[in-house]
Amino acid sequence: MRIFISIAIALLIMLNIVACQSGPEPIAYGEDNCANCMMTISDPKYGAELVSDKGKVFKFDSIECLADYSTKVDVKTINSMWVTDFSEKGSFLNANDARFLRSENLRSPMGLYLSAHKSHENLNSVKTEFGGDALSWNELVNYVKSKWH
């Protein structure tokens, strides 16, 4: 009987760990809807995700929708935020580690011209080709607020 109880407890602990994921999950492009604007997520260069402290994944069609949504929830409920690497479609970067570019030559789904890059080198390469301004996450959030609120 003790073995059965020990196994049951171990299984419950494992299920709890799996249920509280902290990383992104694949976006079903053309099927998933944005948690902020409700549009269908369609462009694999711009998707984003927020994972709550309870492991729930909220998907977004653009960085600007993620930024806007993140200002509407209690920061304590955010476990992690993820943005798509512009140069590697479908590949996620932690928003805290990403570099951001605002370039009017790179239209994002919600029209604020924002893209995410995994390094300064990648950002500078895209910036050289398309122009624009590098932004920190806080600058990006403030930019979105200034345009949408």
Buried (B, 14 or more C-beta within 10 A) or exposed (E): EEEEEEEEEEEEEEEEEEEBBEEBEEBEBEEBBBBBBEBEBBBBBBBBBBBBEEBBBBBBBBBBBBBBBBEEEEEEEBBBBBBBBBBBEEEBBEBEEBBBBBBEEBBBBBEBBBBBBBBEEBBBEBBEEBEBEBBEBEEBBBBBEEEEE
